[in-house]
Amino acid sequence: MNSGRQLLTSAVTALAPAIWGSTYLVTTEWLPPDRPLLATTVRALPSGIILLLISRVLPKAEWWWRALVLGTLNIGAFNLLLFVAAYRLPGGVAAMLMSVQPMIVLILAALLIGDKIRPVHALACLLGVAGVVLLVFQGSEALDAVGVAAGLGGAACMATGITFTKRWGRPEGVGLLPFTGWQLLAGGLVSLPFTLAVEGLPGSLTGTNVFGFGYLILLGAVISYALWFRGIEKLPALAVSFLALGSPVVATILGIAFEDESFSPAQMVGIVVILVAVMLAQPRPPKPQGPPAGSAPAGDEPAVLASKPAAGRGGPRS
């Protein structure tokens, strides 16, 4: 992938966490209060059904259980923990806790995919966490223990989901929409019985609630997850995980715009640090390799060059 296309892929993938950054505002302002299971189920289940009705492609063989695993990690468990953290933690603290997931991806990708841990990646992880802390942490606010545990658990789910999605890839001949639909449907079905048993269905919904759920289904699930899984397929796992740090940036900007939050110099520094971390974690295009030392210029000694084996047949590949 050339550098221009790589940058475009990263930018398109970053739209997903940018959309997810609005989840914190949507949850507190538009959804019924204290219903994380309902929010998870309504976000995932209708989205998965819509995509499967459009694509009409079902999993085959081992992809039944793989879709269940990925749907639980990427959708069901992750969204449940995300909404628990959003309901119970102040401001962008939930996003701060989620920012540890690139560190988890760094380790899991090395163990399960064989990615090398480079010093620049470790530095990017540290900068990412530091940037999010500067961006959202308010030392004067007390933190709810359940919310903190949910935020860290959500980070672990996202990291594991990214790694296994990258390891297993997408089934041959299956498009991006059905692949996304499998996971959304699986995640919604996993959360549905817990929603009915623990929270039940609301007695009524306001127009604002309906609009909020519609936003989560269309933008927060169908579109954003399709972009996200496309990015996982085309970019290194660690690079994708760092793009998720765009979520707290958007959450902070929306808080300033709609909830009269102030924007401090520390937050400005935090945004810059996050952007530096994201840039450090993105893959670099390979440098073009010149001809081996001592090789003859093109056109010289045609008989000798013709007798050599063609490049790429049994030789090393760039």
C-alpha positions in Angstrom: 0.0 0.0 0.0 1.5 3.3 -1.0 1.8 6.2 1.4 -1.1 8.2 0.0 -3.5 5.3 0.0 -2.3 4.3 3.5 -3.0 7.8 4.8 -6.5 7.8 3.3 -7.2 4.4 4.8 -6.2 5.6 8.2 -8.3 8.8 7.8 -11.4 6.8 6.8 -10.9 4.3 9.7 -10.5 7.2 12.1 -14.1 8.3 11.3 -15.4 5.3 13.4 -13.9 6.3 16.8 -14.8 9.9 15.9 -18.4 8.8 15.7 -18.0 6.7 18.9 -16.7 9.8 20.7 -20.2 11.2 20.5 -21.6 8.2 22.3 -20.9 9.7 25.7 -22.9 12.8 24.9 -25.7 10.8 23.2 -25.9 8.4 26.2 -26.3 11.1 28.9 -28.5 13.5 26.8 -30.7 11.4 24.6 -31.0 7.8 26.0 -33.1 6.5 28.9 -31.1 6.9 32.1 -29.2 3.9 33.6 -29.9 1.4 30.9 -26.5 0.2 29.6 -27.8 -3.2 28.5 -30.7 -1.8 26.6 -28.4 0.7 24.9 -26.0 -2.1 23.9 -28.8 -4.4 22.5 -30.6 -1.7 20.6 -27.4 -0.4 19.1 -26.3 -3.9 17.9 -29.2 -6.2 17.2 -31.2 -4.0 14.7 -28.0 -3.0 13.0 -27.0 -6.7 12.5 -30.4 -7.6 11.2 -30.4 -4.7 8.7 -27.0 -5.7 7.3 -27.9 -9.4 7.0 -31.2 -8.5 5.2 -29.2 -6.4 2.8 -26.4 -8.9 2.2 -28.2 -12.3 2.7 -25.0 -14.1 3.6 -24.6 -16.3 6.6 -21.5 -17.7 8.2 -20.2 -21.2 7.2 -18.3 -23.9 9.1 -16.0 -22.4 11.8 -17.2 -18.9 11.1 -20.3 -19.5 13.2 -18.3 -19.7 16.4 -15.7 -17.1 15.2 -18.5 -14.6 14.5 -19.9 -15.3 18.0 -16.5 -14.7 19.6 -15.8 -11.5 17.6 -19.3 -10.3 18.1 -19.0 -10.7 21.8 -15.6 -9.0 22.1 -16.1 -6.2 19.5 -19.8 -5.5 20.1 -21.6 -7.2 23.0 -19.2 -7.1 25.9 -17.4 -4.0 24.7 -20.5 -1.9 24.2 -22.0 -3.0 27.5 -18.9 -2.0 29.4 -18.6 1.2 27.4 -22.2 2.2 28.4 -21.6 1.2 32.0 -18.6 3.4 32.1 -20.4 6.3 30.3 -23.3 6.2 32.8 -21.1 5.9 36.0 -18.0 8.0 35.3 -17.8 11.8 34.9 -16.9 13.6 31.7 -14.3 11.9 29.6 -12.8 9.7 32.3 -14.2 6.6 30.6 -12.4 7.5 27.4 -9.2 7.9 29.4 -9.5 4.4 30.8 -10.2 3.0 27.3 -7.0 4.6 26.1 -4.9 1.8 27.7 -6.1 -0.6 24.9 -3.1 0.1 22.5 -0.8 -1.3 25.2 -2.9 -4.5 25.3 -2.9 -4.7 21.5 0.9 -4.2 21.5 1.3 -7.4 23.6 -1.4 -9.5 22.1 -0.3 -8.7 18.5 3.2 -9.8 19.4 1.9 -13.0 20.9 -0.9 -14.0 18.4 0.0 -12.3 15.1 3.8 -12.1 15.3 4.0 -8.3 15.1 7.3 -7.0 16.4 7.3 -4.6 19.4 9.4 -1.6 18.4 10.6 1.1 20.7 8.7 3.7 18.8 5.5 1.7 19.4 6.1 1.6 23.2 6.8 5.3 23.1 3.5 5.9 21.2 1.6 3.9 23.9 3.0 6.0 26.7 2.3 9.2 24.8 -1.2 8.1 24.0 -2.1 7.4 27.7 -0.4 10.7 28.8 -2.3 12.6 26.1 -5.7 11.2 27.1 -4.9 11.9 30.8 -4.1 15.5 30.0 -7.3 15.7 27.9 -10.0 14.4 30.1 -8.8 13.9 33.7 -10.2 16.1 36.4 -8.4 15.4 39.7 -11.2 16.9 41.8 -13.8 14.4 40.8 -14.4 11.2 42.6 -14.3 8.0 40.5 -16.9 5.2 40.7 -15.1 1.8 41.2 -17.6 -0.1 39.0 -17.3 2.5 36.2 -13.5 2.3 36.4 -13.6 -1.5 36.2 -16.0 -1.3 33.2 -13.7 1.2 31.4 -10.7 -1.1 31.8 -12.7 -4.1 30.8 -13.9 -2.4 27.7 -10.4 -1.6 26.8 -9.4 -5.2 27.1 -12.4 -6.3 25.0 -11.6 -3.9 22.2 -7.9 -4.9 22.2 -8.7 -8.6 22.1 -11.3 -8.1 19.4 -8.9 -6.1 17.2 -6.2 -8.7 17.6 -8.5 -11.7 16.7 -10.2 -9.9 13.9 -6.7 -9.2 12.4 -5.6 -12.8 13.1 -8.6 -14.5 11.5 -9.2 -11.9 8.7 -12.4 -12.1 6.7 -13.7 -15.2 5.0 -12.9 -15.5 1.3 -15.7 -14.2 -0.9 -17.6 -12.6 2.0 -18.1 -8.8 1.7 -17.5 -6.2 4.4 -21.3 -5.7 5.1 -22.2 -9.3 6.0 -19.0 -9.6 8.0 -20.0 -6.6 10.0 -23.6 -7.8 10.3 -22.5 -11.2 11.7 -20.7 -9.5 14.5 -23.4 -6.9 15.3 -26.1 -9.6 15.3 -24.0 -11.9 17.5 -23.2 -9.1 19.9 -26.9 -8.1 20.1 -28.1 -11.7 20.7 -25.5 -12.1 23.5 -26.7 -9.0 25.3 -30.5 -9.5 24.6 -31.2 -12.1 27.4 -29.3 -10.0 30.0 -31.3 -6.9 28.9 -34.6 -8.7 29.4 -33.6 -10.4 32.7 -31.9 -7.5 34.4 -33.4 -4.2 33.0 -36.5 -5.2 31.1 -38.0 -3.1 28.4 -38.9 0.6 29.1 -42.5 1.4 29.6 -42.3 4.3 27.2 -39.8 6.2 25.0 -39.6 9.9 24.3 -39.0 11.3 20.8 -35.5 12.2 22.0 -34.9 8.6 23.1 -36.0 7.3 19.7 -33.7 9.7 17.9 -30.8 8.8 20.1 -31.3 5.0 19.4 -31.6 5.8 15.7 -28.3 7.7 15.8 -26.6 4.7 17.6 -28.0 2.2 15.1 -27.2 4.0 11.8 -24.0 6.0 12.6 -22.8 4.4 15.8 -23.1 0.8 14.5 -23.8 0.2 10.8 -21.6 2.8 9.3 -18.9 3.1 12.0 -18.3 -0.6 12.5 -18.1 -1.2 8.7 -15.4 1.4 8.5 -13.6 0.0 11.6 -13.4 -3.6 10.3 -12.3 -2.4 7.0 -9.4 -0.5 8.7 -8.5 -3.6 10.8 -8.3 -5.6 7.6 -5.9 -3.1 5.8 -3.8 -1.7 8.6 -1.6 -3.2 11.4 -3.5 -4.0 14.6 -1.5 -1.5 16.7 -2.1 1.3 14.1 -5.8 0.8 14.3 -5.9 0.7 18.0 -4.3 4.1 18.2 -6.9 5.6 15.9 -9.4 4.8 18.7 -7.8 7.6 20.7 -9.7 10.0 18.5 -12.8 9.1 20.6 -11.8 11.1 23.7 -10.7 14.0 21.5 -14.2 14.2 19.9 -15.9 13.6 23.3 -14.0 16.5 24.8 -14.8 18.8 21.9 -18.5 17.9 22.1 -18.5 18.5 25.8 -17.1 22.0 25.3 -19.6 22.7 22.5 -22.8 21.4 24.1 -22.2 21.1 27.9 -20.3 24.4 28.5 -17.1 22.7 29.5 -14.0 24.8 29.5 -10.9 24.1 27.3 -7.7 24.3 29.3 -4.1 24.6 28.1 -3.5 21.1 29.4 -6.2 19.8 27.2 -4.7 21.5 24.2 -1.4 19.9 25.0 -3.2 16.5 25.4 -4.7 16.7 21.9 -1.3 17.5 20.4 0.3 14.6 22.3 -2.4 12.2 21.2 -2.0 13.2 17.5 1.8 12.6 17.8 1.2 9.2 19.3 -1.2 8.3 16.5 1.3 9.4 13.9 4.1 7.4 15.5 2.0 4.3 15.5 1.0 4.4 11.9 2.9 2.1 9.5 5.6 3.6 7.4 5.7 2.7 3.7 8.8 0.5 2.9 11.8 2.4 1.4 12.5 1.6 -2.2 15.4 -0.7 -2.5 18.2 0.2 -4.9 20.1 -2.2 -7.0 22.6 -4.4 -5.1 26.1 -3.0 -4.7 28.3 -3.9 -7.7 25.4 -4.7 -10.0 25.7 -3.5 -13.6 23.5 -0.7 -14.9 20.5 -1.5 -17.0 21.5 -2.5 -20.5 25.0 -3.6 -19.6 26.1 -7.2 -20.1 22.8 -8.5 -21.5 24.0 -12.0 -21.9 25.1 -12.2 -18.2 21.9 -10.7 -16.9 19.8 -12.9 -19.1 21.4 -16.0 -17.5 20.4 -14.9 -14.0 17.1 -16.2 -12.5 14.2 -13.7 -12.7 13.7 -11.6 -9.6 10.9 -12.9 -7.4 11.3 -16.6 -8.4 12.6 -18.2 -5.3 14.4 -15.1 -4.2 13.6 -12.8 -1.4 10.5 -10.7 -1.7 10.4 -7.1 -0.7 
